[in-house]
Amino acid sequence: MTKTTRVGGSIAKFGLAFVAALSMTAISMPAAQAGKHAPLGYQVMCLKDPSSCKGGGKARVEVTGDLMATLKRVNAHVNRSIKPRNDGAADVWSASATVGDCEDYVMAKRAALIRAGVPSSSLRIAYVKTRRGEGHAILVVKTNGKDLVLDNLTATIRPLSQTGYRIVSMSGANPRQWS
């Protein structure tokens, strides 16, 4: 529904205003509670910047020396270029953040890998629980072998099975569909 209404003296589309207001007032909704929907902060980002939320290409990539070099380069560059800071109550996602939390690292890495030629459908956004039970976001690269993880908490590219993380929810080849 796109009913037009007055919000703060200006005209806004009701649906977008409602979603944006929720993202600013709600604490990040865990993906487990979201069911098969992406986290709210991701949904808002997709409304604002649809190009950041597109899939396409192969759902799995072959692990080569070139791929590993690209993954290491992108992981290191993004880990250095974003200053860590928690969003607080507002779960704001961005692919172009200079300060941010784990979701911002994930989206920046995803964008950089797509620019480097890695098919977007092979890049999955995962909401996980750490060994301490804390919520965290990582980027998973689906390969023809083990799935590989890019993480802002480490410079090492590791197989998902060696991270100690428990996946709560993950995007599919179409990044707007989560399971």
Rosetta blueprint (number, residue, H / E / L):
1 M L
2 T L
3 K L
4 T E
5 T E
6 R E
7 V E
8 G L
9 G L
10 S E
11 I E
12 A E
13 K E
14 F H
15 G H
16 L H
17 A H
18 F H
19 V H
20 A H
21 A H
22 L H
23 S H
24 M H
25 T H
26 A L
27 I L
28 S L
29 M L
30 P L
31 A H
32 A H
33 Q H
34 A H
35 G L
36 K L
37 H L
38 A L
39 P L
40 L H
41 G H
42 Y H
43 Q H
44 V H
45 M H
46 C H
47 L H
48 K H
49 D L
50 P H
51 S H
52 S H
53 C H
54 K L
55 G L
56 G L
57 G L
58 K L
59 A L
60 R L
61 V E
62 E L
63 V L
64 T L
65 G H
66 D H
67 L H
68 M H
69 A H
70 T H
71 L H
72 K H
73 R H
74 V H
75 N H
76 A H
77 H H
78 V H
79 N H
80 R H
81 S H
82 I L
83 K E
84 P E
85 R L
86 N L
87 D L
88 G L
89 A L
90 A L
91 D L
92 V L
93 W L
94 S L
95 A L
96 S L
97 A L
98 T L
99 V E
100 G E
101 D L
102 C H
103 E H
104 D H
105 Y H
106 V H
107 M H
108 A H
109 K H
110 R H
111 A H
112 A H
113 L H
114 I H
115 R H
116 A L
117 G L
118 V L
119 P L
120 S H
121 S H
122 S H
123 L E
124 R E
125 I E
126 A E
127 Y E
128 V E
129 K E
130 T L
131 R L
132 R L
133 G L
134 E L
135 G E
136 H E
137 A E
138 I E
139 L E
140 V E
141 V E
142 K L
143 T E
144 N L
145 G L
146 K L
147 D L
148 L E
149 V E
150 L E
151 D L
152 N L
153 L L
154 T L
155 A L
156 T L
157 I L
158 R E
159 P E
160 L H
161 S H
162 Q H
163 T L
164 G L
165 Y L
166 R E
167 I E
168 V E
169 S E
170 M E
171 S E
172 G L
173 A L
174 N L
175 P L
176 R L
177 Q L
178 W E
179 S L
